[in-house]
Structures are given as C-alpha cells and as structure tokens.
Amino acid sequence: MARFYVHNRRDGARLLSSALAITCIGLVRIDHPAGQLVAVVGGLVSLYWWFCYRQLKA
C-alpha cells in the first residue's frame, strides 16, 4: 500500500515543518471556524507525517 509520504529524511523534515507552520497559522485564528478547521487538519497531518518520519532510515 502506498503511503502519502516521501522516502528520504530531508524531504520528510520539510513536509513536517510545513504542516506545523500551517497548524500554527490555524491556531492564530482559533476563534474563527476556518481557523479551527485548519488547526485540526494541520495537526492531524503533522501527527501522521511525524509517525512516518520516525520510520525513515537515516
């Protein structure tokens, strides 16, 4: 089964940091429904990519 992730640590770190930045943008506007949606979706993607990143070999 194909994963929604890259196969090297450099690109994995870039994806993870981008997802964390988007999550922080959503947290800035947590008082708005769109900000809540961005924060939740970004947080879930960050968690998924963090677990995938941990499984990559150096």
C-alpha positions as CSV (number, residue, x, y, z in Angstrom):
1,M,0.0,0.0,0.0
2,A,1.4,3.4,-1.0
3,R,2.0,5.9,1.8
4,F,1.2,9.6,1.5
5,Y,4.8,10.5,2.3
6,V,8.3,10.8,0.8
7,H,11.2,8.3,1.1
8,N,14.0,10.4,2.5
9,R,14.6,12.3,5.7
10,R,15.4,15.7,4.2
11,D,12.1,16.0,2.3
12,G,10.2,14.4,5.2
13,A,11.5,17.2,7.5
14,R,10.4,19.8,5.0
15,L,6.9,18.3,4.9
16,L,6.7,18.1,8.6
17,S,7.8,21.7,9.2
18,S,5.4,23.0,6.6
19,A,2.5,21.1,8.2
20,L,3.5,22.5,11.6
21,A,3.6,26.1,10.2
22,I,0.1,25.7,8.7
23,T,-1.1,24.4,12.0
24,C,0.3,27.4,13.8
25,I,-1.4,29.7,11.3
26,G,-4.7,28.0,12.2
27,L,-4.0,28.4,15.9
28,V,-3.6,32.1,15.5
29,R,-7.2,32.3,14.3
30,I,-8.7,29.6,16.5
31,D,-11.6,31.9,17.3
32,H,-12.9,31.5,13.7
33,P,-14.4,28.3,12.3
34,A,-12.0,28.3,9.4
35,G,-9.0,28.7,11.8
36,Q,-10.3,25.8,13.9
37,L,-10.6,23.6,10.7
38,V,-7.1,24.5,9.6
39,A,-5.6,23.8,13.1
40,V,-7.3,20.4,13.4
41,V,-6.5,19.2,9.9
42,G,-2.9,20.6,10.1
43,G,-2.5,18.9,13.4
44,L,-3.7,15.6,12.2
45,V,-1.4,15.8,9.1
46,S,1.5,16.8,11.3
47,L,1.0,13.7,13.5
48,Y,0.7,11.4,10.6
49,W,3.9,12.8,9.0
50,W,5.7,12.7,12.3
51,F,5.0,9.0,12.6
52,C,6.1,8.4,9.0
53,Y,9.2,10.5,9.6
54,R,10.2,8.4,12.6
55,Q,10.1,5.2,10.4
56,L,12.5,6.5,7.8
57,K,16.1,5.3,8.0
58,A,19.0,7.8,8.1
